[in-house]
Amino acid sequence: MKGLCDCNSFFASCERLFRPDLIGRPIVVLSNNDGCIVALSKEAKIQGITRGTPYHQVKETLDLMHCAVFSSNYTLYQDISDRVMDVLSQNVYNMKPYSIDESFFTLPEYMSPQKLRATMTQYTGIPVTIGIARTMTLCKVANYTGKHRADGTFVLKESDEKAILQKTPIEEIWGIGRKKSELLHHFGITTAYQLMEKDDLFIKKKLSITGLATVMELRGTPMISIEQNETKSCCSGISFSHPMTSREELEVAISCHAQTLSDKLINKGLSCQKIGLNIFTNRFQADFLSPYGTTVLDEPTDYTPTIISAAKQILAKIYCPGQYKGCRIWALDIQQNKGRQLDLFHSQSYARTMEKQDKISKVMDSINRKYGKGFVKSGAQMGKEKNDLMKRDYLSPFYTTQWKDIPKVILDE
Amino acid sequence: MGNMKEPPFGSTIVMEIPISCGFPSPAQDSKQSPLDFNKLLIHHPSSTFCLKAKDSSLTIFDINKGDLFIVDASLVPQKNDLIVVDFEGVITVKKLIKHNGTLFIEDTEGKVPMKESIHIKGVICSIVRNIR
């Protein structure tokens, strides 16, 4: 049987890991720059707080409900996610991570979902829900049902599928978005079972071929597969804490993100051959600007200085005066470093440069890993700390990745 | 070196300095990687976390301020283990003891019976102490 392991309120659970005083208390996690609510605990959901709400709109309400507020601490979430995935992979077959807090797998016959869930929770401290079913889409349905059960697991047996799908609203089906749900409502379709009963032609017409795959999955035929390492592009971006107008200011900000991007590539063992850059002003103003440009590199690379200079080159091309709110930088045409293809006509001296670049990147990366992100950086980033560029007023410590941040315990009160 | 004699004036010294690669080290094949403290101290990296002692507690734990605890959440607590618990909303260290067949958690204040509501976060498997 296929399975899905989903961490419950993942970001909030991470924040709670070393803060038992927060157990049972509402928690919200804010987006980059402390703008909107991106994640929230069950307790906050119950009190009517919703994802996507701008923080300043509900600040007072949150204070009243004694809610804990956090800036997003992706360093922490990623480390905990890696741990969750590692423990899971040791207990199941064929694990396929789907997002930072979800992973599909095949459940071994000797393992019960209850035992798996207990192990996951004990080993990682993160509560999870386990859904078991015949296909991935049905696993999502099983998970949805499991979330509301005390033991946090649900095995969707073939014989129970009809009964459960009759109770599953179409909005909850994996791959059916809000727009498609609204469309289907017009045809009187509100549950997964009603959708399943429709003929293929109708589904293909209304929901396209991917919608048909979803319905086939609901009927019990596996159609979807998730392939790992299929990263095609990688992006780093952010909205600035204050609008930026000058090119110099933007250059510093962009250099920081070029570094982050290069770090991501190095960590994943990838190189890119094309860089894309977009800077944008306030979307809701009449003079909205969002210039975008790309540049093709001579060779695939993960080397920070090359990526930074490429990004600056694009900036020079696309910059026009404006009040910029943010930037996004992409690594495009990504490939694995192993067996990196060198241009046939590149000389040996070029190969040596590559080797040198490789060494510099590795040294910078290892220093940053040891002494903290951004300890050594390229000269282009001087003048401003990345953290100054981003507002993170409620950031929790990096409990599991920085010596200075490891939790302290009091022994004698 | 100090009492090396100066050669007599006018004489020529011929020095032969052999420069070669020398005999290959007979130990080369026996090379091993250096001692890895991660391997020694951390057996289950994904379920291991660190805590630091904020104060000393010499009476029952023999712990100094600044000691680093390596805590493994995958271990099953046994009697006389030092364990990390969520106790009344605070993370703290206790000793798990067995008395007349009942489990208790003990600290300097005394001991209380182990109950469901006390959540064990992990077992301390090593303590790292910097003694300088």
Boltz contact constraints between the chains, C-beta under 6 A:
constraints:
  - contact:
      token1: [A, 20]
      token2: [B, 86]
      max_distance: 6.0
  - contact:
      token1: [A, 20]
      token2: [B, 89]
      max_distance: 6.0
  - contact:
      token1: [A, 21]
      token2: [B, 89]
      max_distance: 6.0
  - contact:
      token1: [A, 83]
      token2: [B, 46]
      max_distance: 6.0
  - contact:
      token1: [A, 86]
      token2: [B, 46]
      max_distance: 6.0
  - contact:
      token1: [A, 87]
      token2: [B, 46]
      max_distance: 6.0
  - contact:
      token1: [A, 123]
      token2: [B, 47]
      max_distance: 6.0
  - contact:
      token1: [A, 123]
      token2: [B, 73]
      max_distance: 6.0
  - contact:
      token1: [A, 123]
      token2: [B, 74]
      max_distance: 6.0
  - contact:
      token1: [A, 400]
      token2: [B, 49]
      max_distance: 6.0
  - contact:
      token1: [A, 406]
      token2: [B, 50]
      max_distance: 6.0
  - contact:
      token1: [A, 406]
      token2: [B, 52]
      max_distance: 6.0
  - contact:
      token1: [A, 407]
      token2: [B, 51]
      max_distance: 6.0
  - contact:
      token1: [A, 408]
      token2: [B, 52]
      max_distance: 6.0
  - contact:
      token1: [A, 408]
      token2: [B, 54]
      max_distance: 6.0
  - contact:
      token1: [A, 409]
      token2: [B, 51]
      max_distance: 6.0
  - contact:
      token1: [A, 409]
      token2: [B, 91]
      max_distance: 6.0
  - contact:
      token1: [A, 409]
      token2: [B, 92]
      max_distance: 6.0
  - contact:
      token1: [A, 409]
      token2: [B, 93]
      max_distance: 6.0
  - contact:
      token1: [A, 410]
      token2: [B, 54]
      max_distance: 6.0
  - contact:
      token1: [A, 410]
      token2: [B, 55]
      max_distance: 6.0
  - contact:
      token1: [A, 411]
      token2: [B, 55]
      max_distance: 6.0
  - contact:
      token1: [A, 411]
      token2: [B, 57]
      max_distance: 6.0
  - contact:
      token1: [A, 411]
      token2: [B, 93]
      max_distance: 6.0
  - contact:
      token1: [A, 412]
      token2: [B, 55]
      max_distance: 6.0
  - contact:
      token1: [A, 412]
      token2: [B, 57]
      max_distance: 6.0
  - contact:
      token1: [A, 412]
      token2: [B, 108]
      max_distance: 6.0
